[in-house]
């Protein structure tokens, strides 16, 4: 059985999340500008970005401990 180091796992999750956010930003901008009348899509994109920010904050707090 493979045992993972907690710091390595947190670092990989944080890196994956940042990569996902970086790739997501242009797509979110395209969706919001192309469908400016479709408000649920804008609200969804804001919720996605806020949730990713929460994940990054949670990971950084865990890392400090």
N, CA, C and O atoms as a CHARMM CRD file, in Angstrom:
* protein
*
  260
    1    1 UNK  N      0.83800  -1.18400   0.00000 PROA 1      0.00000
    2    1 UNK  CA     0.00000   0.00000   0.00000 PROA 1      0.00000
    3    1 UNK  C      0.88400   1.24900   0.00000 PROA 1      0.00000
    4    1 UNK  O      1.86800   1.33200   0.73500 PROA 1      0.00000
    5    2 UNK  N      0.51800   2.19600  -0.82400 PROA 2      0.00000
    6    2 UNK  CA     1.28800   3.43200  -0.93300 PROA 2      0.00000
    7    2 UNK  C      0.78900   4.42100   0.11300 PROA 2      0.00000
    8    2 UNK  O     -0.41000   4.67700   0.22400 PROA 2      0.00000
    9    3 UNK  N      1.73200   4.97300   0.87700 PROA 3      0.00000
   10    3 UNK  CA     1.37300   6.00000   1.85100 PROA 3      0.00000
   11    3 UNK  C      1.81500   7.35200   1.30000 PROA 3      0.00000
   12    3 UNK  O      2.97000   7.53300   0.91500 PROA 3      0.00000
   13    4 UNK  N      0.88300   8.29000   1.26900 PROA 4      0.00000
   14    4 UNK  CA     1.17400   9.60800   0.73900 PROA 4      0.00000
   15    4 UNK  C      1.53500  10.55900   1.86800 PROA 4      0.00000
   16    4 UNK  O      0.95900  10.51500   2.95500 PROA 4      0.00000
   17    5 UNK  N      2.49900  11.41600   1.58300 PROA 5      0.00000
   18    5 UNK  CA     2.85700  12.46800   2.51400 PROA 5      0.00000
   19    5 UNK  C      1.77900  13.55100   2.43900 PROA 5      0.00000
   20    5 UNK  O      1.39800  13.97100   1.34700 PROA 5      0.00000
   21    6 UNK  N      1.29600  13.99600   3.57600 PROA 6      0.00000
   22    6 UNK  CA     0.19600  14.96500   3.62500 PROA 6      0.00000
   23    6 UNK  C      0.56200  16.25900   2.89900 PROA 6      0.00000
   24    6 UNK  O     -0.26700  16.81800   2.18000 PROA 6      0.00000
   25    7 UNK  N      1.78000  16.73700   3.07800 PROA 7      0.00000
   26    7 UNK  CA     2.20200  17.98100   2.43100 PROA 7      0.00000
   27    7 UNK  C      2.24800  17.83200   0.91500 PROA 7      0.00000
   28    7 UNK  O      1.88400  18.75800   0.19000 PROA 7      0.00000
   29    8 UNK  N      2.69100  16.68000   0.43300 PROA 8      0.00000
   30    8 UNK  CA     2.74400  16.45200  -1.01100 PROA 8      0.00000
   31    8 UNK  C      1.34800  16.43200  -1.61300 PROA 8      0.00000
   32    8 UNK  O      1.12500  16.97500  -2.69500 PROA 8      0.00000
   33    9 UNK  N      0.41300  15.80900  -0.91400 PROA 9      0.00000
   34    9 UNK  CA    -0.96700  15.74000  -1.41100 PROA 9      0.00000
   35    9 UNK  C     -1.57700  17.13300  -1.45200 PROA 9      0.00000
   36    9 UNK  O     -2.20700  17.50200  -2.44400 PROA 9      0.00000
   37   10 UNK  N     -1.39900  17.91400  -0.38800 PROA 10     0.00000
   38   10 UNK  CA    -1.94600  19.27200  -0.35800 PROA 10     0.00000
   39   10 UNK  C     -1.33000  20.13700  -1.45100 PROA 10     0.00000
   40   10 UNK  O     -2.02400  20.93900  -2.07600 PROA 10     0.00000
   41   11 UNK  N     -0.03100  19.97600  -1.68100 PROA 11     0.00000
   42   11 UNK  CA     0.64100  20.75600  -2.72100 PROA 11     0.00000
   43   11 UNK  C      0.10400  20.39200  -4.10200 PROA 11     0.00000
   44   11 UNK  O     -0.11800  21.27400  -4.93200 PROA 11     0.00000
   45   12 UNK  N     -0.10500  19.11600  -4.35000 PROA 12     0.00000
   46   12 UNK  CA    -0.61400  18.70300  -5.65800 PROA 12     0.00000
   47   12 UNK  C     -2.05300  19.16500  -5.86200 PROA 12     0.00000
   48   12 UNK  O     -2.43000  19.54800  -6.97000 PROA 12     0.00000
   49   13 UNK  N     -2.85700  19.13400  -4.80300 PROA 13     0.00000
   50   13 UNK  CA    -4.24400  19.61600  -4.91300 PROA 13     0.00000
   51   13 UNK  C     -4.25400  21.11200  -5.18800 PROA 13     0.00000
   52   13 UNK  O     -5.02700  21.58600  -6.02000 PROA 13     0.00000
   53   14 UNK  N     -3.40300  21.85300  -4.49800 PROA 14     0.00000
   54   14 UNK  CA    -3.33700  23.30200  -4.69300 PROA 14     0.00000
   55   14 UNK  C     -2.88200  23.63300  -6.11200 PROA 14     0.00000
   56   14 UNK  O     -3.44100  24.52400  -6.75000 PROA 14     0.00000
   57   15 UNK  N     -1.87900  22.92600  -6.60400 PROA 15     0.00000
   58   15 UNK  CA    -1.38700  23.14700  -7.96100 PROA 15     0.00000
   59   15 UNK  C     -2.45700  22.82000  -8.99100 PROA 15     0.00000
   60   15 UNK  O     -2.64900  23.56400  -9.95300 PROA 15     0.00000
   61   16 UNK  N     -3.15000  21.71200  -8.78900 PROA 16     0.00000
   62   16 UNK  CA    -4.21700  21.32200  -9.70800 PROA 16     0.00000
   63   16 UNK  C     -5.33200  22.35200  -9.70700 PROA 16     0.00000
   64   16 UNK  O     -5.86900  22.68600 -10.76300 PROA 16     0.00000
   65   17 UNK  N     -5.68400  22.85700  -8.54000 PROA 17     0.00000
   66   17 UNK  CA    -6.74500  23.86100  -8.43300 PROA 17     0.00000
   67   17 UNK  C     -6.34400  25.14800  -9.13100 PROA 17     0.00000
   68   17 UNK  O     -7.15300  25.74400  -9.84200 PROA 17     0.00000
   69   18 UNK  N     -5.10200  25.58500  -8.93700 PROA 18     0.00000
   70   18 UNK  CA    -4.64100  26.81000  -9.59100 PROA 18     0.00000
   71   18 UNK  C     -4.60500  26.63800 -11.10400 PROA 18     0.00000
   72   18 UNK  O     -4.96400  27.55500 -11.84300 PROA 18     0.00000
   73   19 UNK  N     -4.17300  25.47100 -11.56800 PROA 19     0.00000
   74   19 UNK  CA    -4.15300  25.20200 -13.00300 PROA 19     0.00000
   75   19 UNK  C     -5.56300  25.22300 -13.56600 PROA 19     0.00000
   76   19 UNK  O     -5.80400  25.79000 -14.63100 PROA 19     0.00000
   77   20 UNK  N     -6.49300  24.60500 -12.85200 PROA 20     0.00000
   78   20 UNK  CA    -7.89100  24.59500 -13.28000 PROA 20     0.00000
   79   20 UNK  C     -8.44500  26.01300 -13.35000 PROA 20     0.00000
   80   20 UNK  O     -9.13600  26.36300 -14.30700 PROA 20     0.00000
   81   21 UNK  N     -8.14500  26.83100 -12.34400 PROA 21     0.00000
   82   21 UNK  CA    -8.62700  28.20900 -12.32000 PROA 21     0.00000
   83   21 UNK  C     -8.03600  29.00200 -13.48100 PROA 21     0.00000
   84   21 UNK  O     -8.74000  29.78400 -14.11900 PROA 21     0.00000
   85   22 UNK  N     -6.74800  28.80700 -13.75800 PROA 22     0.00000
   86   22 UNK  CA    -6.08500  29.51500 -14.85300 PROA 22     0.00000
   87   22 UNK  C     -6.72200  29.15500 -16.19300 PROA 22     0.00000
   88   22 UNK  O     -6.92200  30.02100 -17.04400 PROA 22     0.00000
   89   23 UNK  N     -7.04000  27.87500 -16.37600 PROA 23     0.00000
   90   23 UNK  CA    -7.67400  27.43900 -17.61600 PROA 23     0.00000
   91   23 UNK  C     -9.13400  27.86700 -17.67600 PROA 23     0.00000
   92   23 UNK  O     -9.67800  28.05200 -18.76500 PROA 23     0.00000
   93   24 UNK  N     -9.76300  28.02400 -16.54000 PROA 24     0.00000
   94   24 UNK  CA   -11.18100  28.35300 -16.48500 PROA 24     0.00000
   95   24 UNK  C    -11.44300  29.83000 -16.76900 PROA 24     0.00000
   96   24 UNK  O    -12.47300  30.17100 -17.35000 PROA 24     0.00000
   97   25 UNK  N    -10.54200  30.69500 -16.37500 PROA 25     0.00000
   98   25 UNK  CA   -10.77800  32.13400 -16.48900 PROA 25     0.00000
   99   25 UNK  C    -11.17600  32.58200 -17.89800 PROA 25     0.00000
  100   25 UNK  O    -12.19200  33.26600 -18.02400 PROA 25     0.00000
  101   26 UNK  N    -10.44500  32.24300 -18.96500 PROA 26     0.00000
  102   26 UNK  CA   -10.86000  32.69100 -20.30000 PROA 26     0.00000
  103   26 UNK  C    -12.23100  32.15300 -20.69800 PROA 26     0.00000
  104   26 UNK  O    -13.01400  32.85000 -21.34200 PROA 26     0.00000
  105   27 UNK  N    -12.51600  30.91400 -20.31400 PROA 27     0.00000
  106   27 UNK  CA   -13.81300  30.32900 -20.65900 PROA 27     0.00000
  107   27 UNK  C    -14.94200  31.05200 -19.93300 PROA 27     0.00000
  108   27 UNK  O    -16.00000  31.29400 -20.51400 PROA 27     0.00000
  109   28 UNK  N    -14.72500  31.39000 -18.68500 PROA 28     0.00000
  110   28 UNK  CA   -15.74800  32.10800 -17.92200 PROA 28     0.00000
  111   28 UNK  C    -15.99100  33.47700 -18.54000 PROA 28     0.00000
  112   28 UNK  O    -17.13300  33.92300 -18.64300 PROA 28     0.00000
  113   29 UNK  N    -14.91100  34.14400 -18.95100 PROA 29     0.00000
  114   29 UNK  CA   -15.06300  35.45500 -19.58500 PROA 29     0.00000
  115   29 UNK  C    -15.86500  35.34000 -20.87500 PROA 29     0.00000
  116   29 UNK  O    -16.74200  36.16600 -21.13100 PROA 29     0.00000
  117   30 UNK  N    -15.57700  34.33000 -21.69200 PROA 30     0.00000
  118   30 UNK  CA   -16.31800  34.14300 -22.94500 PROA 30     0.00000
  119   30 UNK  C    -17.79500  33.90100 -22.66500 PROA 30     0.00000
  120   30 UNK  O    -18.66000  34.47300 -23.32800 PROA 30     0.00000
  121   31 UNK  N    -18.07800  33.06000 -21.69200 PROA 31     0.00000
  122   31 UNK  CA   -19.47400  32.74300 -21.37100 PROA 31     0.00000
  123   31 UNK  C    -20.20300  33.99600 -20.88800 PROA 31     0.00000
  124   31 UNK  O    -21.32900  34.25600 -21.31100 PROA 31     0.00000
  125   32 UNK  N    -19.57600  34.76700 -20.01500 PROA 32     0.00000
  126   32 UNK  CA   -20.26900  35.92700 -19.44700 PROA 32     0.00000
  127   32 UNK  C    -20.46900  37.01900 -20.48500 PROA 32     0.00000
  128   32 UNK  O    -21.50800  37.68000 -20.47800 PROA 32     0.00000
  129   33 UNK  N    -19.50600  37.22900 -21.37900 PROA 33     0.00000
  130   33 UNK  CA   -19.67100  38.27500 -22.38200 PROA 33     0.00000
  131   33 UNK  C    -20.60500  37.84600 -23.51300 PROA 33     0.00000
  132   33 UNK  O    -21.36400  38.66900 -24.02600 PROA 33     0.00000
  133   34 UNK  N    -20.56300  36.58900 -23.90500 PROA 34     0.00000
  134   34 UNK  CA   -21.42300  36.11800 -24.98900 PROA 34     0.00000
  135   34 UNK  C    -22.87400  35.98600 -24.55600 PROA 34     0.00000
  136   34 UNK  O    -23.78200  36.16600 -25.36700 PROA 34     0.00000
  137   35 UNK  N    -23.09700  35.67800 -23.30600 PROA 35     0.00000
  138   35 UNK  CA   -24.46000  35.47600 -22.80700 PROA 35     0.00000
  139   35 UNK  C    -24.77000  36.47000 -21.69700 PROA 35     0.00000
  140   35 UNK  O    -25.18900  36.08300 -20.60600 PROA 35     0.00000
  141   36 UNK  N    -24.56300  37.73700 -21.97700 PROA 36     0.00000
  142   36 UNK  CA   -24.74700  38.74200 -20.92900 PROA 36     0.00000
  143   36 UNK  C    -26.19300  38.84300 -20.45500 PROA 36     0.00000
  144   36 UNK  O    -26.44700  39.31100 -19.34500 PROA 36     0.00000
  145   37 UNK  N    -27.14700  38.40700 -21.28700 PROA 37     0.00000
  146   37 UNK  CA   -28.54600  38.44800 -20.87500 PROA 37     0.00000
  147   37 UNK  C    -28.93700  37.23000 -20.04800 PROA 37     0.00000
  148   37 UNK  O    -29.96800  37.23100 -19.37700 PROA 37     0.00000
  149   38 UNK  N    -28.11800  36.20600 -20.10100 PROA 38     0.00000
  150   38 UNK  CA   -28.42500  34.96900 -19.38200 PROA 38     0.00000
  151   38 UNK  C    -27.76700  35.03600 -18.00200 PROA 38     0.00000
  152   38 UNK  O    -26.64900  34.55400 -17.82200 PROA 38     0.00000
  153   39 UNK  N    -28.44300  35.62000 -17.05200 PROA 39     0.00000
  154   39 UNK  CA   -27.86600  35.87800 -15.73000 PROA 39     0.00000
  155   39 UNK  C    -27.49000  34.63400 -14.93300 PROA 39     0.00000
  156   39 UNK  O    -26.49900  34.68600 -14.20500 PROA 39     0.00000
  157   40 UNK  N    -28.21300  33.51700 -15.02000 PROA 40     0.00000
  158   40 UNK  CA   -27.78400  32.34500 -14.24600 PROA 40     0.00000
  159   40 UNK  C    -26.37100  31.87300 -14.58600 PROA 40     0.00000
  160   40 UNK  O    -25.66700  31.36300 -13.71500 PROA 40     0.00000
  161   41 UNK  N    -25.95200  32.03400 -15.83500 PROA 41     0.00000
  162   41 UNK  CA   -24.59200  31.62300 -16.21100 PROA 41     0.00000
  163   41 UNK  C    -23.56900  32.52500 -15.52600 PROA 41     0.00000
  164   41 UNK  O    -22.53800  32.04600 -15.05300 PROA 41     0.00000
  165   42 UNK  N    -23.84700  33.82000 -15.47200 PROA 42     0.00000
  166   42 UNK  CA   -22.92700  34.73900 -14.79200 PROA 42     0.00000
  167   42 UNK  C    -22.84600  34.38600 -13.30900 PROA 42     0.00000
  168   42 UNK  O    -21.75600  34.33600 -12.73800 PROA 42     0.00000
  169   43 UNK  N    -23.98800  34.14300 -12.69000 PROA 43     0.00000
  170   43 UNK  CA   -24.00100  33.78300 -11.27200 PROA 43     0.00000
  171   43 UNK  C    -23.26000  32.47800 -11.02900 PROA 43     0.00000
  172   43 UNK  O    -22.56500  32.33700 -10.02300 PROA 43     0.00000
  173   44 UNK  N    -23.40200  31.52800 -11.93800 PROA 44     0.00000
  174   44 UNK  CA   -22.70700  30.25000 -11.80400 PROA 44     0.00000
  175   44 UNK  C    -21.20000  30.44400 -11.88800 PROA 44     0.00000
  176   44 UNK  O    -20.45700  29.84500 -11.11100 PROA 44     0.00000
  177   45 UNK  N    -20.73400  31.28200 -12.82900 PROA 45     0.00000
  178   45 UNK  CA   -19.29600  31.50900 -12.96200 PROA 45     0.00000
  179   45 UNK  C    -18.73100  32.17200 -11.71300 PROA 45     0.00000
  180   45 UNK  O    -17.62200  31.84700 -11.28800 PROA 45     0.00000
  181   46 UNK  N    -19.47700  33.09300 -11.12300 PROA 46     0.00000
  182   46 UNK  CA   -19.02900  33.74900  -9.89200 PROA 46     0.00000
  183   46 UNK  C    -18.96100  32.73400  -8.75500 PROA 46     0.00000
  184   46 UNK  O    -18.02100  32.75300  -7.96100 PROA 46     0.00000
  185   47 UNK  N    -19.95500  31.84800  -8.67500 PROA 47     0.00000
  186   47 UNK  CA   -19.94900  30.82100  -7.63100 PROA 47     0.00000
  187   47 UNK  C    -18.76200  29.88200  -7.79500 PROA 47     0.00000
  188   47 UNK  O    -18.14500  29.48600  -6.80600 PROA 47     0.00000
  189   48 UNK  N    -18.43500  29.52100  -9.03900 PROA 48     0.00000
  190   48 UNK  CA   -17.29600  28.62900  -9.28800 PROA 48     0.00000
  191   48 UNK  C    -16.00500  29.29200  -8.82900 PROA 48     0.00000
  192   48 UNK  O    -15.18900  28.66400  -8.15400 PROA 48     0.00000
  193   49 UNK  N    -15.81700  30.54900  -9.18900 PROA 49     0.00000
  194   49 UNK  CA   -14.59000  31.25400  -8.80900 PROA 49     0.00000
  195   49 UNK  C    -14.50100  31.40000  -7.28900 PROA 49     0.00000
  196   49 UNK  O    -13.42700  31.22300  -6.71400 PROA 49     0.00000
  197   50 UNK  N    -15.62700  31.72200  -6.63000 PROA 50     0.00000
  198   50 UNK  CA   -15.61900  31.85300  -5.16900 PROA 50     0.00000
  199   50 UNK  C    -15.31100  30.51800  -4.50300 PROA 50     0.00000
  200   50 UNK  O    -14.58200  30.47400  -3.51200 PROA 50     0.00000
  201   51 UNK  N    -15.85700  29.43400  -5.03600 PROA 51     0.00000
  202   51 UNK  CA   -15.60400  28.13200  -4.42100 PROA 51     0.00000
  203   51 UNK  C    -14.14800  27.72900  -4.58700 PROA 51     0.00000
  204   51 UNK  O    -13.57100  27.11400  -3.69000 PROA 51     0.00000
  205   52 UNK  N    -13.54900  28.06600  -5.71800 PROA 52     0.00000
  206   52 UNK  CA   -12.13300  27.75100  -5.91500 PROA 52     0.00000
  207   52 UNK  C    -11.28300  28.58700  -4.96300 PROA 52     0.00000
  208   52 UNK  O    -10.29200  28.09600  -4.42100 PROA 52     0.00000
  209   53 UNK  N    -11.66400  29.84800  -4.75600 PROA 53     0.00000
  210   53 UNK  CA   -10.96500  30.69000  -3.78500 PROA 53     0.00000
  211   53 UNK  C    -11.05900  30.11400  -2.38700 PROA 53     0.00000
  212   53 UNK  O    -10.09200  30.16200  -1.62700 PROA 53     0.00000
  213   54 UNK  N    -12.21800  29.56900  -2.04300 PROA 54     0.00000
  214   54 UNK  CA   -12.40200  28.94100  -0.73800 PROA 54     0.00000
  215   54 UNK  C    -11.49400  27.72300  -0.60700 PROA 54     0.00000
  216   54 UNK  O    -10.90500  27.50200   0.45100 PROA 54     0.00000
  217   55 UNK  N    -11.37700  26.93600  -1.66500 PROA 55     0.00000
  218   55 UNK  CA   -10.50900  25.75400  -1.63700 PROA 55     0.00000
  219   55 UNK  C     -9.06400  26.17500  -1.40800 PROA 55     0.00000
  220   55 UNK  O     -8.36300  25.56100  -0.60400 PROA 55     0.00000
  221   56 UNK  N     -8.60700  27.22200  -2.11000 PROA 56     0.00000
  222   56 UNK  CA    -7.23600  27.69500  -1.93000 PROA 56     0.00000
  223   56 UNK  C     -7.00400  28.19100  -0.50600 PROA 56     0.00000
  224   56 UNK  O     -5.95200  27.92800   0.07600 PROA 56     0.00000
  225   57 UNK  N     -7.98000  28.90800   0.06100 PROA 57     0.00000
  226   57 UNK  CA    -7.84200  29.40400   1.43200 PROA 57     0.00000
  227   57 UNK  C     -7.80300  28.24500   2.41700 PROA 57     0.00000
  228   57 UNK  O     -7.02600  28.26400   3.37200 PROA 57     0.00000
  229   58 UNK  N     -8.63000  27.24300   2.19000 PROA 58     0.00000
  230   58 UNK  CA    -8.66800  26.07800   3.06700 PROA 58     0.00000
  231   58 UNK  C     -7.33700  25.33300   3.02100 PROA 58     0.00000
  232   58 UNK  O     -6.82000  24.91500   4.05700 PROA 58     0.00000
  233   59 UNK  N     -6.78700  25.16800   1.82900 PROA 59     0.00000
  234   59 UNK  CA    -5.51500  24.45600   1.68500 PROA 59     0.00000
  235   59 UNK  C     -4.39900  25.24100   2.36100 PROA 59     0.00000
  236   59 UNK  O     -3.55500  24.65100   3.03500 PROA 59     0.00000
  237   60 UNK  N     -4.37800  26.56600   2.19300 PROA 60     0.00000
  238   60 UNK  CA    -3.30700  27.35400   2.80200 PROA 60     0.00000
  239   60 UNK  C     -3.40500  27.33300   4.32600 PROA 60     0.00000
  240   60 UNK  O     -2.37800  27.33700   5.00500 PROA 60     0.00000
  241   61 UNK  N     -4.62800  27.31100   4.88000 PROA 61     0.00000
  242   61 UNK  CA    -4.77000  27.22000   6.33400 PROA 61     0.00000
  243   61 UNK  C     -4.28300  25.87600   6.84100 PROA 61     0.00000
  244   61 UNK  O     -3.63900  25.80400   7.88800 PROA 61     0.00000
  245   62 UNK  N     -4.58000  24.81500   6.11500 PROA 62     0.00000
  246   62 UNK  CA    -4.12100  23.48500   6.51300 PROA 62     0.00000
  247   62 UNK  C     -2.60000  23.41200   6.45400 PROA 62     0.00000
  248   62 UNK  O     -1.96900  22.76000   7.28600 PROA 62     0.00000
  249   63 UNK  N     -2.01800  24.08500   5.46300 PROA 63     0.00000
  250   63 UNK  CA    -0.57400  24.04400   5.27600 PROA 63     0.00000
  251   63 UNK  C      0.14500  24.73600   6.43500 PROA 63     0.00000
  252   63 UNK  O      1.22100  24.30200   6.84700 PROA 63     0.00000
  253   64 UNK  N     -0.44600  25.80900   6.95900 PROA 64     0.00000
  254   64 UNK  CA     0.17600  26.54700   8.05600 PROA 64     0.00000
  255   64 UNK  C      0.24600  25.73300   9.33800 PROA 64     0.00000
  256   64 UNK  O      1.16700  25.91000  10.13600 PROA 64     0.00000
  257   65 UNK  N     -0.70700  24.85300   9.54100 PROA 65     0.00000
  258   65 UNK  CA    -0.75300  24.06500  10.78000 PROA 65     0.00000
  259   65 UNK  C      0.22500  22.99100  10.76400 PROA 65     0.00000
  260   65 UNK  O      0.32300  22.23100  11.72700 PROA 65     0.00000
